[in-house]
Amino acid sequence: MTTYHQLLNQLDHLKLDRVRQLLPEFLDEHADISLVEGLHELLSEELRE
């Protein structure tokens, strides 16, 4: 199992459904930002749900 698939499984386990849904497109579109900025954006979206 790849690290990416392990991450998806962990997001499922944590019930971070919105982050899991947004992650593939987010990675494609935001390759130029830092990990902290990326997590901030993804978790902000999760909290809006």
PQR file with spaces between the fields and no chain letter, atoms N, CA, C, O and H, PARSE charges and radii, in Angstrom:
ATOM       1  N    MET     1       0.848   -1.171    0.000 -0.4000 1.5000
ATOM       2  CA   MET     1       0.000    0.000    0.000 -0.0000 2.0000
ATOM       3  C    MET     1       0.899    1.241    0.000  0.5500 1.7000
ATOM       4  O    MET     1       1.875    1.309    0.746 -0.5500 1.4000
ATOM       5  N    THR     2       0.562    2.207   -0.834 -0.4000 1.5000
ATOM       6  CA   THR     2       1.372    3.420   -0.923 -0.0000 2.0000
ATOM       7  C    THR     2       1.091    4.352    0.253  0.5500 1.7000
ATOM       8  O    THR     2       0.081    4.222    0.945 -0.5500 1.4000
ATOM       9  H    THR     2      -0.231    2.152   -1.441  0.4000 1.0000
ATOM      10  N    THR     3       1.994    5.276    0.457 -0.4000 1.5000
ATOM      11  CA   THR     3       1.810    6.277    1.512 -0.0000 2.0000
ATOM      12  C    THR     3       0.538    7.078    1.265  0.5500 1.7000
ATOM      13  O    THR     3      -0.185    7.406    2.205 -0.5500 1.4000
ATOM      14  H    THR     3       2.814    5.382   -0.106  0.4000 1.0000
ATOM      15  N    TYR     4       0.268    7.389    0.015 -0.4000 1.5000
ATOM      16  CA   TYR     4      -0.948    8.137   -0.334 -0.0000 2.0000
ATOM      17  C    TYR     4      -2.191    7.363    0.100  0.5500 1.7000
ATOM      18  O    TYR     4      -3.107    7.946    0.679 -0.5500 1.4000
ATOM      19  H    TYR     4       0.856    7.122   -0.749  0.4000 1.0000
ATOM      20  N    HIS     5      -2.235    6.069   -0.170 -0.4000 1.5000
ATOM      21  CA   HIS     5      -3.387    5.257    0.225 -0.0000 2.0000
ATOM      22  C    HIS     5      -3.480    5.119    1.746  0.5500 1.7000
ATOM      23  O    HIS     5      -4.577    5.063    2.301 -0.5500 1.4000
ATOM      24  H    HIS     5      -1.491    5.596   -0.641  0.4000 1.0000
ATOM      25  N    GLN     6      -2.349    5.067    2.402 -0.4000 1.5000
ATOM      26  CA   GLN     6      -2.356    5.043    3.867 -0.0000 2.0000
ATOM      27  C    GLN     6      -2.936    6.347    4.412  0.5500 1.7000
ATOM      28  O    GLN     6      -3.699    6.339    5.377 -0.5500 1.4000
ATOM      29  H    GLN     6      -1.458    5.112    1.951  0.4000 1.0000
ATOM      30  N    LEU     7      -2.570    7.465    3.788 -0.4000 1.5000
ATOM      31  CA   LEU     7      -3.115    8.759    4.189 -0.0000 2.0000
ATOM      32  C    LEU     7      -4.626    8.786    4.002  0.5500 1.7000
ATOM      33  O    LEU     7      -5.346    9.251    4.885 -0.5500 1.4000
ATOM      34  H    LEU     7      -1.949    7.472    3.004  0.4000 1.0000
ATOM      35  N    LEU     8      -5.112    8.299    2.875 -0.4000 1.5000
ATOM      36  CA   LEU     8      -6.561    8.261    2.641 -0.0000 2.0000
ATOM      37  C    LEU     8      -7.262    7.416    3.697  0.5500 1.7000
ATOM      38  O    LEU     8      -8.327    7.791    4.187 -0.5500 1.4000
ATOM      39  H    LEU     8      -4.527    7.921    2.157  0.4000 1.0000
ATOM      40  N    ASN     9      -6.677    6.292    4.046 -0.4000 1.5000
ATOM      41  CA   ASN     9      -7.257    5.439    5.091 -0.0000 2.0000
ATOM      42  C    ASN     9      -7.270    6.153    6.440  0.5500 1.7000
ATOM      43  O    ASN     9      -8.233    6.031    7.198 -0.5500 1.4000
ATOM      44  H    ASN     9      -5.812    5.988    3.648  0.4000 1.0000
ATOM      45  N    GLN    10      -6.218    6.888    6.739 -0.4000 1.5000
ATOM      46  CA   GLN    10      -6.169    7.630    8.002 -0.0000 2.0000
ATOM      47  C    GLN    10      -7.219    8.737    8.031  0.5500 1.7000
ATOM      48  O    GLN    10      -7.843    8.975    9.065 -0.5500 1.4000
ATOM      49  H    GLN    10      -5.436    6.987    6.124  0.4000 1.0000
ATOM      50  N    LEU    11      -7.413    9.407    6.910 -0.4000 1.5000
ATOM      51  CA   LEU    11      -8.452   10.436    6.841 -0.0000 2.0000
ATOM      52  C    LEU    11      -9.829    9.822    7.057  0.5500 1.7000
ATOM      53  O    LEU    11     -10.680   10.418    7.719 -0.5500 1.4000
ATOM      54  H    LEU    11      -6.905    9.214    6.070  0.4000 1.0000
ATOM      55  N    ASP    12     -10.051    8.636    6.503 -0.4000 1.5000
ATOM      56  CA   ASP    12     -11.309    7.915    6.749 -0.0000 2.0000
ATOM      57  C    ASP    12     -11.469    7.609    8.229  0.5500 1.7000
ATOM      58  O    ASP    12     -12.528    7.847    8.809 -0.5500 1.4000
ATOM      59  H    ASP    12      -9.361    8.152    5.965  0.4000 1.0000
ATOM      60  N    HIS    13     -10.430    7.088    8.825 -0.4000 1.5000
ATOM      61  CA   HIS    13     -10.468    6.714   10.241 -0.0000 2.0000
ATOM      62  C    HIS    13     -10.774    7.928   11.127  0.5500 1.7000
ATOM      63  O    HIS    13     -11.501    7.814   12.114 -0.5500 1.4000
ATOM      64  H    HIS    13      -9.570    6.895    8.354  0.4000 1.0000
ATOM      65  N    LEU    14     -10.220    9.076   10.773 -0.4000 1.5000
ATOM      66  CA   LEU    14     -10.439   10.306   11.533 -0.0000 2.0000
ATOM      67  C    LEU    14     -11.744   11.005   11.160  0.5500 1.7000
ATOM      68  O    LEU    14     -12.097   12.035   11.734 -0.5500 1.4000
ATOM      69  H    LEU    14      -9.629    9.169    9.971  0.4000 1.0000
ATOM      70  N    LYS    15     -12.452   10.431   10.192 -0.4000 1.5000
ATOM      71  CA   LYS    15     -13.714   10.991    9.709 -0.0000 2.0000
ATOM      72  C    LYS    15     -13.540   12.410    9.143  0.5500 1.7000
ATOM      73  O    LYS    15     -14.389   13.281    9.333 -0.5500 1.4000
ATOM      74  H    LYS    15     -12.166    9.595    9.726  0.4000 1.0000
ATOM      75  N    LEU    16     -12.435   12.609    8.456 -0.4000 1.5000
ATOM      76  CA   LEU    16     -12.169   13.878    7.775 -0.0000 2.0000
ATOM      77  C    LEU    16     -12.602   13.734    6.318  0.5500 1.7000
ATOM      78  O    LEU    16     -11.791   13.791    5.393 -0.5500 1.4000
ATOM      79  H    LEU    16     -11.745   11.902    8.302  0.4000 1.0000
ATOM      80  N    ASP    17     -13.893   13.548    6.152 -0.4000 1.5000
ATOM      81  CA   ASP    17     -14.454   13.228    4.842 -0.0000 2.0000
ATOM      82  C    ASP    17     -14.224   14.320    3.804  0.5500 1.7000
ATOM      83  O    ASP    17     -13.899   14.023    2.654 -0.5500 1.4000
ATOM      84  H    ASP    17     -14.552   13.501    6.903  0.4000 1.0000
ATOM      85  N    ARG    18     -14.390   15.572    4.195 -0.4000 1.5000
ATOM      86  CA   ARG    18     -14.221   16.667    3.240 -0.0000 2.0000
ATOM      87  C    ARG    18     -12.758   16.771    2.799  0.5500 1.7000
ATOM      88  O    ARG    18     -12.480   16.977    1.618 -0.5500 1.4000
ATOM      89  H    ARG    18     -14.655   15.814    5.129  0.4000 1.0000
ATOM      90  N    VAL    19     -11.838   16.630    3.732 -0.4000 1.5000
ATOM      91  CA   VAL    19     -10.412   16.667    3.387 -0.0000 2.0000
ATOM      92  C    VAL    19     -10.097   15.535    2.421  0.5500 1.7000
ATOM      93  O    VAL    19      -9.394   15.739    1.431 -0.5500 1.4000
ATOM      94  H    VAL    19     -12.065   16.462    4.691  0.4000 1.0000
ATOM      95  N    ARG    20     -10.607   14.352    2.701 -0.4000 1.5000
ATOM      96  CA   ARG    20     -10.358   13.199    1.826 -0.0000 2.0000
ATOM      97  C    ARG    20     -10.908   13.451    0.428  0.5500 1.7000
ATOM      98  O    ARG    20     -10.277   13.097   -0.567 -0.5500 1.4000
ATOM      99  H    ARG    20     -11.178   14.186    3.505  0.4000 1.0000
ATOM     100  N    GLN    21     -12.070   14.056    0.359 -0.4000 1.5000
ATOM     101  CA   GLN    21     -12.702   14.347   -0.929 -0.0000 2.0000
ATOM     102  C    GLN    21     -11.897   15.386   -1.717  0.5500 1.7000
ATOM     103  O    GLN    21     -11.746   15.261   -2.933 -0.5500 1.4000
ATOM     104  H    GLN    21     -12.583   14.344    1.168  0.4000 1.0000
ATOM     105  N    LEU    22     -11.390   16.394   -1.039 -0.4000 1.5000
ATOM     106  CA   LEU    22     -10.681   17.488   -1.705 -0.0000 2.0000
ATOM     107  C    LEU    22      -9.218   17.183   -2.019  0.5500 1.7000
ATOM     108  O    LEU    22      -8.627   17.823   -2.889 -0.5500 1.4000
ATOM     109  H    LEU    22     -11.513   16.495   -0.052  0.4000 1.0000
ATOM     110  N    LEU    23      -8.639   16.227   -1.330 -0.4000 1.5000
ATOM     111  CA   LEU    23      -7.199   15.991   -1.409 -0.0000 2.0000
ATOM     112  C    LEU    23      -6.651   15.761   -2.821  0.5500 1.7000
ATOM     113  O    LEU    23      -5.673   16.418   -3.181 -0.5500 1.4000
ATOM     114  H    LEU    23      -9.119   15.707   -0.623  0.4000 1.0000
ATOM     115  N    PRO    24      -7.212   14.881   -3.634 -0.5600 1.5000
ATOM     116  CA   PRO    24      -6.593   14.639   -4.951  0.2800 2.0000
ATOM     117  C    PRO    24      -6.481   15.902   -5.811  0.5500 1.7000
ATOM     118  O    PRO    24      -5.417   16.190   -6.361 -0.5500 1.4000
ATOM     119  N    GLU    25      -7.559   16.637   -5.922 -0.4000 1.5000
ATOM     120  CA   GLU    25      -7.538   17.863   -6.728 -0.0000 2.0000
ATOM     121  C    GLU    25      -6.635   18.917   -6.084  0.5500 1.7000
ATOM     122  O    GLU    25      -5.913   19.639   -6.771 -0.5500 1.4000
ATOM     123  H    GLU    25      -8.423   16.403   -5.476  0.4000 1.0000
ATOM     124  N    PHE    26      -6.689   18.989   -4.773 -0.4000 1.5000
ATOM     125  CA   PHE    26      -5.869   19.955   -4.044 -0.0000 2.0000
ATOM     126  C    PHE    26      -4.387   19.716   -4.316  0.5500 1.7000
ATOM     127  O    PHE    26      -3.645   20.666   -4.566 -0.5500 1.4000
ATOM     128  H    PHE    26      -7.275   18.403   -4.214  0.4000 1.0000
ATOM     129  N    LEU    27      -3.955   18.479   -4.270 -0.4000 1.5000
ATOM     130  CA   LEU    27      -2.547   18.159   -4.519 -0.0000 2.0000
ATOM     131  C    LEU    27      -2.126   18.559   -5.926  0.5500 1.7000
ATOM     132  O    LEU    27      -1.008   19.032   -6.132 -0.5500 1.4000
ATOM     133  H    LEU    27      -4.558   17.707   -4.066  0.4000 1.0000
ATOM     134  N    ASP    28      -3.017   18.371   -6.893 -0.4000 1.5000
ATOM     135  CA   ASP    28      -2.715   18.752   -8.273 -0.0000 2.0000
ATOM     136  C    ASP    28      -2.600   20.265   -8.433  0.5500 1.7000
ATOM     137  O    ASP    28      -1.738   20.753   -9.163 -0.5500 1.4000
ATOM     138  H    ASP    28      -3.925   17.988   -6.726  0.4000 1.0000
ATOM     139  N    GLU    29      -3.464   20.999   -7.754 -0.4000 1.5000
ATOM     140  CA   GLU    29      -3.548   22.444   -7.969 -0.0000 2.0000
ATOM     141  C    GLU    29      -2.658   23.273   -7.043  0.5500 1.7000
ATOM     142  O    GLU    29      -2.416   24.447   -7.320 -0.5500 1.4000
ATOM     143  H    GLU    29      -4.165   20.603   -7.161  0.4000 1.0000
ATOM     144  N    HIS    30      -2.168   22.689   -5.954 -0.4000 1.5000
ATOM     145  CA   HIS    30      -1.433   23.468   -4.965 -0.0000 2.0000
ATOM     146  C    HIS    30      -0.054   22.878   -4.650  0.5500 1.7000
ATOM     147  O    HIS    30       0.377   22.888   -3.497 -0.5500 1.4000
ATOM     148  H    HIS    30      -2.365   21.735   -5.728  0.4000 1.0000
ATOM     149  N    ALA    31       0.608   22.386   -5.633 -0.4000 1.5000
ATOM     150  CA   ALA    31       1.919   21.761   -5.416 -0.0000 2.0000
ATOM     151  C    ALA    31       2.970   22.773   -4.965  0.5500 1.7000
ATOM     152  O    ALA    31       4.026   22.387   -4.463 -0.5500 1.4000
ATOM     153  H    ALA    31       0.258   22.377   -6.570  0.4000 1.0000
ATOM     154  N    ASP    32       2.690   24.058   -5.138 -0.4000 1.5000
ATOM     155  CA   ASP    32       3.686   25.086   -4.850 -0.0000 2.0000
ATOM     156  C    ASP    32       3.569   25.698   -3.452  0.5500 1.7000
ATOM     157  O    ASP    32       4.339   26.599   -3.119 -0.5500 1.4000
ATOM     158  H    ASP    32       1.832   24.372   -5.546  0.4000 1.0000
ATOM     159  N    ILE    33       2.627   25.231   -2.625 -0.4000 1.5000
ATOM     160  CA   ILE    33       2.496   25.811   -1.288 -0.0000 2.0000
ATOM     161  C    ILE    33       3.071   24.863   -0.237  0.5500 1.7000
ATOM     162  O    ILE    33       3.281   23.678   -0.495 -0.5500 1.4000
ATOM     163  H    ILE    33       2.002   24.498   -2.896  0.4000 1.0000
ATOM     164  N    SER    34       3.319   25.408    0.945 -0.4000 1.5000
ATOM     165  CA   SER    34       3.927   24.609    2.012 -0.0000 2.0000
ATOM     166  C    SER    34       2.918   23.630    2.605  0.5500 1.7000
ATOM     167  O    SER    34       1.709   23.767    2.417 -0.5500 1.4000
ATOM     168  H    SER    34       3.148   26.371    1.155  0.4000 1.0000
ATOM     169  N    LEU    35       3.434   22.657    3.311 -0.4000 1.5000
ATOM     170  CA   LEU    35       2.590   21.674    3.991 -0.0000 2.0000
ATOM     171  C    LEU    35       1.650   22.365    4.972  0.5500 1.7000
ATOM     172  O    LEU    35       0.467   22.032    5.040 -0.5500 1.4000
ATOM     173  H    LEU    35       4.416   22.546    3.463  0.4000 1.0000
ATOM     174  N    VAL    36       2.169   23.321    5.727 -0.4000 1.5000
ATOM     175  CA   VAL    36       1.356   24.021    6.724 -0.0000 2.0000
ATOM     176  C    VAL    36       0.221   24.790    6.050  0.5500 1.7000
ATOM     177  O    VAL    36      -0.919   24.739    6.511 -0.5500 1.4000
ATOM     178  H    VAL    36       3.129   23.592    5.671  0.4000 1.0000
ATOM     179  N    GLU    37       0.522   25.494    4.973 -0.4000 1.5000
ATOM     180  CA   GLU    37      -0.520   26.227    4.248 -0.0000 2.0000
ATOM     181  C    GLU    37      -1.566   25.270    3.688  0.5500 1.7000
ATOM     182  O    GLU    37      -2.764   25.547    3.745 -0.5500 1.4000
ATOM     183  H    GLU    37       1.448   25.535    4.598  0.4000 1.0000
ATOM     184  N    GLY    38      -1.112   24.156    3.152 -0.4000 1.5000
ATOM     185  CA   GLY    38      -2.030   23.174    2.596 -0.0000 2.0000
ATOM     186  C    GLY    38      -2.944   22.578    3.645  0.5500 1.7000
ATOM     187  O    GLY    38      -4.152   22.471    3.433 -0.5500 1.4000
ATOM     188  H    GLY    38      -0.139   23.931    3.106  0.4000 1.0000
ATOM     189  N    LEU    39      -2.375   22.190    4.778 -0.4000 1.5000
ATOM     190  CA   LEU    39      -3.198   21.648    5.863 -0.0000 2.0000
ATOM     191  C    LEU    39      -4.188   22.689    6.367  0.5500 1.7000
ATOM     192  O    LEU    39      -5.342   22.369    6.652 -0.5500 1.4000
ATOM     193  H    LEU    39      -1.394   22.278    4.950  0.4000 1.0000
ATOM     194  N    HIS    40      -3.741   23.922    6.474 -0.4000 1.5000
ATOM     195  CA   HIS    40      -4.626   24.995    6.923 -0.0000 2.0000
ATOM     196  C    HIS    40      -5.832   25.131    5.983  0.5500 1.7000
ATOM     197  O    HIS    40      -6.971   25.218    6.441 -0.5500 1.4000
ATOM     198  H    HIS    40      -2.803   24.182    6.243  0.4000 1.0000
ATOM     199  N    GLU    41      -5.582   25.150    4.692 -0.4000 1.5000
ATOM     200  CA   GLU    41      -6.672   25.273    3.718 -0.0000 2.0000
ATOM     201  C    GLU    41      -7.613   24.075    3.772  0.5500 1.7000
ATOM     202  O    GLU    41      -8.832   24.244    3.800 -0.5500 1.4000
ATOM     203  H    GLU    41      -4.657   25.080    4.319  0.4000 1.0000
ATOM     204  N    LEU    42      -7.059   22.875    3.788 -0.4000 1.5000
ATOM     205  CA   LEU    42      -7.895   21.673    3.816 -0.0000 2.0000
ATOM     206  C    LEU    42      -8.717   21.582    5.099  0.5500 1.7000
ATOM     207  O    LEU    42      -9.903   21.256    5.052 -0.5500 1.4000
ATOM     208  H    LEU    42      -6.069   22.738    3.766  0.4000 1.0000
ATOM     209  N    LEU    43      -8.106   21.864    6.229 -0.4000 1.5000
ATOM     210  CA   LEU    43      -8.836   21.775    7.497 -0.0000 2.0000
ATOM     211  C    LEU    43      -9.858   22.897    7.638  0.5500 1.7000
ATOM     212  O    LEU    43     -10.892   22.706    8.277 -0.5500 1.4000
ATOM     213  H    LEU    43      -7.143   22.129    6.268  0.4000 1.0000
ATOM     214  N    SER    44      -9.592   24.056    7.057 -0.4000 1.5000
ATOM     215  CA   SER    44     -10.589   25.129    7.044 -0.0000 2.0000
ATOM     216  C    SER    44     -11.829   24.684    6.278  0.5500 1.7000
ATOM     217  O    SER    44     -12.954   24.966    6.691 -0.5500 1.4000
ATOM     218  H    SER    44      -8.751   24.211    6.537  0.4000 1.0000
ATOM     219  N    GLU    45     -11.623   23.994    5.170 -0.4000 1.5000
ATOM     220  CA   GLU    45     -12.754   23.455    4.403 -0.0000 2.0000
ATOM     221  C    GLU    45     -13.514   22.410    5.207  0.5500 1.7000
ATOM     222  O    GLU    45     -14.744   22.379    5.181 -0.5500 1.4000
ATOM     223  H    GLU    45     -10.709   23.765    4.835  0.4000 1.0000
ATOM     224  N    GLU    46     -12.799   21.566    5.911 -0.4000 1.5000
ATOM     225  CA   GLU    46     -13.436   20.532    6.735 -0.0000 2.0000
ATOM     226  C    GLU    46     -14.312   21.178    7.807  0.5500 1.7000
ATOM     227  O    GLU    46     -15.418   20.705    8.068 -0.5500 1.4000
ATOM     228  H    GLU    46     -11.799   21.591    5.932  0.4000 1.0000
ATOM     229  N    LEU    47     -13.837   22.234    8.416 -0.4000 1.5000
ATOM     230  CA   LEU    47     -14.577   22.897    9.492 -0.0000 2.0000
ATOM     231  C    LEU    47     -15.802   23.650    8.988  0.5500 1.7000
ATOM     232  O    LEU    47     -16.739   23.874    9.754 -0.5500 1.4000
ATOM     233  H    LEU    47     -12.939   22.619    8.204  0.4000 1.0000
ATOM     234  N    ARG    48     -15.813   24.040    7.729 -0.4000 1.5000
ATOM     235  CA   ARG    48     -16.977   24.728    7.144 -0.0000 2.0000
ATOM     236  C    ARG    48     -18.166   23.803    6.976  0.5500 1.7000
ATOM     237  O    ARG    48     -19.306   24.262    6.903 -0.5500 1.4000
ATOM     238  H    ARG    48     -15.052   23.857    7.108  0.4000 1.0000
ATOM     239  N    GLU    49     -17.914   22.516    6.913 -0.4000 1.5000
ATOM     240  CA   GLU    49     -18.989   21.528    6.708 -0.0000 2.0000
ATOM     241  C    GLU    49     -19.917   21.488    7.879  0.5500 1.7000
ATOM     242  O    GLU    49     -20.877   20.717    7.880 -0.5500 1.4000
ATOM     243  H    GLU    49     -16.988   22.143    6.972  0.4000 1.0000
